[in-house]
């Protein structure tokens, strides 16, 4: 089996269960619509949900991603990533340090969130498969977001990192071209959500953002 390679451009789509519950949307139906739009990566973010429920959701999500040749990641939980057959996992500053998390899920792709030059330097010493930097813009998808860092930190990270950089926080279609110009993959949550239950809208928004974050016109 070929080891997957993390993309250097495109859309990193976050399926955030808290946001979907707030909107009354079915997570798997929404994920299927997003995958149909051609993202490079899909991550399940299930903060506040139990391990059993999160694992069950991942086990439904992984085959959808695999069929579409889209990488599937688990947020926070390297153990559930390994159990469900994900391609990788993502950890933040309050989660297990990357070297420890890799002991739980060896062989999986791994990324880490950073919010400052010092955190970037530390993360790079762990040789992540990708580095997430942000929030680049104000974001409403987290209850207690970190301070906005702007694109300058993203550009600095791109210049320093031997791995792909993912810009996180507040990215929408209007902001996607400058994220792509900075040399980063774009992670998106809220901009993918449809108005109501029209999942075709989620697919189209994913497709448009994917094109813009590859430096193409939708």
DRENDO-1510 file (C-alpha; in Angstrom, 1 decimal, always signed):
<recs>
REC; n; res; u; v; w
REC; 1; UNK; +0.0; +0.0; +0.0 .
REC; 2; UNK; +1.4; +3.4; -1.0 .
REC; 3; UNK; +1.9; +5.8; +1.9 .
REC; 4; UNK; -0.3; +8.9; +1.4 .
REC; 5; UNK; +1.4; +12.3; +0.8 .
REC; 6; UNK; +0.0; +15.4; +2.4 .
REC; 7; UNK; -1.0; +18.0; -0.3 .
REC; 8; UNK; +0.9; +21.3; -0.7 .
REC; 9; UNK; -2.2; +23.2; -1.9 .
REC; 10; UNK; -6.0; +22.9; -1.9 .
REC; 11; UNK; -8.8; +22.6; +0.6 .
REC; 12; UNK; -8.6; +21.0; +4.0 .
REC; 13; UNK; -12.3; +20.6; +4.9 .
REC; 14; UNK; -13.3; +20.3; +8.5 .
REC; 15; UNK; -16.5; +18.4; +9.4 .
REC; 16; UNK; -17.1; +20.0; +12.7 .
REC; 17; UNK; -19.8; +18.2; +14.7 .
REC; 18; UNK; -20.6; +21.1; +17.0 .
REC; 19; UNK; -21.3; +23.4; +14.0 .
REC; 20; UNK; -23.4; +20.8; +12.3 .
REC; 21; UNK; -25.4; +20.1; +15.4 .
REC; 22; UNK; -26.0; +23.9; +15.7 .
REC; 23; UNK; -27.3; +23.9; +12.2 .
REC; 24; UNK; -29.3; +20.7; +12.5 .
REC; 25; UNK; -27.4; +19.0; +9.7 .
REC; 26; UNK; -26.6; +15.3; +9.5 .
REC; 27; UNK; -22.8; +14.9; +9.7 .
REC; 28; UNK; -22.4; +12.0; +7.2 .
REC; 29; UNK; -24.8; +13.5; +4.7 .
REC; 30; UNK; -22.9; +16.8; +4.9 .
REC; 31; UNK; -19.5; +15.0; +4.7 .
REC; 32; UNK; -20.7; +13.2; +1.6 .
REC; 33; UNK; -21.7; +16.5; +0.0 .
REC; 34; UNK; -18.3; +18.0; +0.9 .
REC; 35; UNK; -16.4; +15.0; -0.5 .
REC; 36; UNK; -18.3; +15.3; -3.7 .
REC; 37; UNK; -16.8; +18.8; -4.1 .
REC; 38; UNK; -13.3; +17.5; -4.3 .
REC; 39; UNK; -11.3; +18.6; -1.2 .
REC; 40; UNK; -7.8; +17.3; -0.7 .
REC; 41; UNK; -8.4; +16.4; +3.0 .
REC; 42; UNK; -11.4; +15.9; +5.3 .
REC; 43; UNK; -11.0; +16.1; +9.0 .
REC; 44; UNK; -13.6; +15.1; +11.6 .
REC; 45; UNK; -13.6; +17.5; +14.5 .
REC; 46; UNK; -15.7; +16.2; +17.4 .
REC; 47; UNK; -14.8; +18.2; +20.4 .
REC; 48; UNK; -17.0; +17.4; +23.4 .
REC; 49; UNK; -18.2; +14.1; +21.9 .
REC; 50; UNK; -17.5; +10.7; +23.4 .
REC; 51; UNK; -14.9; +8.3; +22.1 .
REC; 52; UNK; -17.5; +5.7; +21.0 .
REC; 53; UNK; -19.6; +8.1; +19.1 .
REC; 54; UNK; -16.5; +9.7; +17.4 .
REC; 55; UNK; -15.1; +6.3; +16.4 .
REC; 56; UNK; -18.5; +5.3; +14.9 .
REC; 57; UNK; -18.5; +8.5; +12.9 .
REC; 58; UNK; -15.0; +8.0; +11.7 .
REC; 59; UNK; -15.7; +4.5; +10.6 .
REC; 60; UNK; -18.5; +5.8; +8.4 .
REC; 61; UNK; -16.4; +8.7; +7.1 .
REC; 62; UNK; -13.3; +6.8; +6.2 .
REC; 63; UNK; -14.9; +4.6; +3.4 .
REC; 64; UNK; -16.5; +7.8; +1.8 .
REC; 65; UNK; -13.1; +9.5; +1.7 .
REC; 66; UNK; -11.3; +6.4; +0.5 .
REC; 67; UNK; -13.7; +5.9; -2.4 .
REC; 68; UNK; -13.1; +9.5; -3.5 .
REC; 69; UNK; -9.3; +9.4; -3.0 .
REC; 70; UNK; -9.6; +12.1; -0.3 .
REC; 71; UNK; -7.4; +11.9; +2.8 .
REC; 72; UNK; -9.3; +11.4; +6.1 .
REC; 73; UNK; -8.0; +12.8; +9.4 .
REC; 74; UNK; -9.2; +12.7; +13.0 .
REC; 75; UNK; -8.8; +15.7; +15.2 .
REC; 76; UNK; -7.2; +15.3; +18.7 .
REC; 77; UNK; -7.5; +11.5; +18.8 .
REC; 78; UNK; -4.6; +9.5; +17.3 .
REC; 79; UNK; -6.0; +6.4; +18.9 .
REC; 80; UNK; -9.3; +6.7; +17.1 .
REC; 81; UNK; -7.5; +7.6; +13.9 .
REC; 82; UNK; -5.7; +4.3; +14.1 .
REC; 83; UNK; -8.7; +2.2; +15.0 .
REC; 84; UNK; -10.9; +3.7; +12.2 .
REC; 85; UNK; -8.3; +3.4; +9.5 .
REC; 86; UNK; -7.8; +7.1; +9.0 .
REC; 87; UNK; -4.9; +8.4; +6.9 .
REC; 88; UNK; -3.8; +10.7; +9.7 .
REC; 89; UNK; -4.5; +12.7; +12.8 .
REC; 90; UNK; -4.2; +16.3; +14.0 .
REC; 91; UNK; -3.2; +17.6; +17.5 .
REC; 92; UNK; -3.3; +21.0; +19.0 .
REC; 93; UNK; -1.3; +22.8; +21.6 .
REC; 94; UNK; -3.3; +21.3; +24.5 .
REC; 95; UNK; -3.3; +17.7; +23.1 .
REC; 96; UNK; -0.6; +15.1; +23.4 .
REC; 97; UNK; +2.8; +16.3; +22.0 .
REC; 98; UNK; +3.3; +14.9; +18.5 .
REC; 99; UNK; +6.1; +12.5; +19.5 .
REC; 100; UNK; +3.9; +10.9; +22.1 .
REC; 101; UNK; +0.8; +10.8; +19.8 .
REC; 102; UNK; +2.9; +9.1; +17.1 .
REC; 103; UNK; +3.6; +6.2; +19.5 .
REC; 104; UNK; -0.2; +5.6; +19.5 .
REC; 105; UNK; -0.6; +5.8; +15.8 .
REC; 106; UNK; +2.7; +5.0; +14.1 .
REC; 107; UNK; +2.7; +5.3; +10.4 .
REC; 108; UNK; -0.1; +7.7; +10.1 .
REC; 109; UNK; +0.3; +11.2; +8.7 .
REC; 110; UNK; +0.4; +13.8; +11.6 .
REC; 111; UNK; -0.1; +17.5; +11.8 .
REC; 112; UNK; +0.0; +20.0; +14.7 .
REC; 113; UNK; -1.6; +23.5; +15.3 .
REC; 114; UNK; +0.6; +26.4; +16.0 .
REC; 115; UNK; -0.1; +30.1; +16.9 .
REC; 116; UNK; +3.4; +31.7; +17.2 .
REC; 117; UNK; +6.9; +31.5; +15.9 .
REC; 118; UNK; +8.0; +29.7; +19.0 .
REC; 119; UNK; +5.3; +27.0; +18.6 .
REC; 120; UNK; +6.2; +26.7; +15.0 .
REC; 121; UNK; +9.9; +26.1; +15.8 .
REC; 122; UNK; +9.0; +23.5; +18.4 .
REC; 123; UNK; +6.6; +21.7; +16.1 .
REC; 124; UNK; +9.1; +21.6; +13.3 .
REC; 125; UNK; +11.6; +19.9; +15.6 .
REC; 126; UNK; +9.1; +17.0; +15.6 .
REC; 127; UNK; +9.1; +16.7; +11.8 .
REC; 128; UNK; +5.3; +16.9; +11.3 .
REC; 129; UNK; +3.8; +15.9; +8.0 .
REC; 130; UNK; +2.2; +19.3; +7.9 .
REC; 131; UNK; +2.0; +22.4; +10.1 .
REC; 132; UNK; -1.2; +24.3; +10.8 .
REC; 133; UNK; -0.9; +28.0; +11.5 .
REC; 134; UNK; -3.6; +30.4; +12.7 .
REC; 135; UNK; -6.2; +31.6; +13.3 .
REC; 136; UNK; -5.4; +33.7; +10.3 .
REC; 137; UNK; -8.7; +35.6; +10.4 .
REC; 138; UNK; -11.4; +35.9; +13.1 .
REC; 139; UNK; -13.3; +32.6; +13.4 .
REC; 140; UNK; -16.7; +31.6; +14.9 .
REC; 141; UNK; -16.2; +27.8; +14.7 .
REC; 142; UNK; -14.4; +27.6; +18.1 .
REC; 143; UNK; -15.7; +28.7; +21.5 .
REC; 144; UNK; -12.4; +30.1; +22.7 .
REC; 145; UNK; -10.2; +30.8; +19.7 .
REC; 146; UNK; -6.6; +31.9; +19.9 .
REC; 147; UNK; -5.7; +35.5; +19.0 .
REC; 148; UNK; -5.7; +36.2; +15.3 .
REC; 149; UNK; -2.1; +35.9; +13.8 .
REC; 150; UNK; -2.7; +37.1; +10.2 .
REC; 151; UNK; -1.1; +35.9; +7.0 .
REC; 152; UNK; +2.4; +37.2; +7.9 .
REC; 153; UNK; +2.9; +34.3; +10.3 .
REC; 154; UNK; +1.7; +31.9; +7.6 .
REC; 155; UNK; +4.2; +33.3; +5.1 .
REC; 156; UNK; +7.0; +33.0; +7.8 .
REC; 157; UNK; +6.0; +29.4; +8.4 .
REC; 158; UNK; +6.0; +28.6; +4.7 .
REC; 159; UNK; +9.6; +30.0; +4.5 .
REC; 160; UNK; +10.7; +28.0; +7.4 .
REC; 161; UNK; +8.9; +24.7; +7.0 .
REC; 162; UNK; +10.1; +21.7; +4.9 .
REC; 163; UNK; +6.5; +20.4; +5.0 .
REC; 164; UNK; +3.2; +21.8; +3.8 .
REC; 165; UNK; +1.6; +24.6; +5.8 .
REC; 166; UNK; -2.2; +24.7; +6.5 .
REC; 167; UNK; -3.8; +28.1; +7.2 .
REC; 168; UNK; -6.6; +27.8; +9.7 .
REC; 169; UNK; -9.3; +30.2; +10.9 .
REC; 170; UNK; -12.0; +32.3; +9.2 .
REC; 171; UNK; -11.1; +31.3; +5.6 .
REC; 172; UNK; -13.9; +31.9; +3.1 .
REC; 173; UNK; -14.1; +32.2; -0.7 .
REC; 174; UNK; -13.1; +35.9; -0.7 .
REC; 175; UNK; -10.0; +35.2; +1.4 .
REC; 176; UNK; -9.0; +32.0; -0.3 .
REC; 177; UNK; -6.9; +33.6; -3.1 .
REC; 178; UNK; -4.6; +35.3; -0.6 .
REC; 179; UNK; -4.2; +32.2; +1.4 .
REC; 180; UNK; -3.2; +30.3; -1.8 .
REC; 181; UNK; -0.8; +33.2; -2.7 .
REC; 182; UNK; +0.9; +32.8; +0.7 .
REC; 183; UNK; +1.7; +29.2; -0.3 .
REC; 184; UNK; -0.7; +27.4; +2.1 .
REC; 185; UNK; -3.4; +24.8; +2.1 .
REC; 186; UNK; -6.6; +26.3; +3.5 .
REC; 187; UNK; -8.6; +24.7; +6.3 .
REC; 188; UNK; -12.3; +25.7; +6.2 .
REC; 189; UNK; -15.3; +25.1; +8.5 .
REC; 190; UNK; -18.1; +27.6; +8.3 .
REC; 191; UNK; -17.8; +28.6; +4.7 .
REC; 192; UNK; -18.8; +25.1; +3.6 .
REC; 193; UNK; -22.1; +25.1; +5.5 .
REC; 194; UNK; -25.2; +25.4; +3.3 .
REC; 195; UNK; -28.0; +27.8; +3.9 .
REC; 196; UNK; -30.6; +25.4; +5.2 .
REC; 197; UNK; -30.4; +21.8; +4.1 .
REC; 198; UNK; -29.4; +22.2; +0.5 .
REC; 199; UNK; -26.5; +19.8; +0.3 .
REC; 200; UNK; -25.8; +20.7; -3.3 .
REC; 201; UNK; -24.8; +24.1; -2.0 .
REC; 202; UNK; -22.2; +22.5; +0.3 .
REC; 203; UNK; -20.8; +20.6; -2.7 .
REC; 204; UNK; -20.6; +23.7; -4.8 .
REC; 205; UNK; -19.0; +25.8; -2.0 .
REC; 206; UNK; -16.4; +23.0; -1.5 .
REC; 207; UNK; -15.7; +22.9; -5.2 .
REC; 208; UNK; -15.3; +26.7; -5.4 .
REC; 209; UNK; -13.0; +26.9; -2.4 .
REC; 210; UNK; -11.0; +23.9; -3.6 .
REC; 211; UNK; -10.3; +25.7; -6.9 .
REC; 212; UNK; -9.5; +29.1; -5.3 .
REC; 213; UNK; -7.1; +27.4; -2.8 .
REC; 214; UNK; -5.3; +25.7; -5.7 .
REC; 215; UNK; -4.9; +29.2; -7.3 .
REC; 216; UNK; -7.5; +28.5; -9.9 .
REC; 217; UNK; -10.8; +30.2; -10.7 .
REC; 218; UNK; -13.9; +28.3; -9.7 .
</recs>
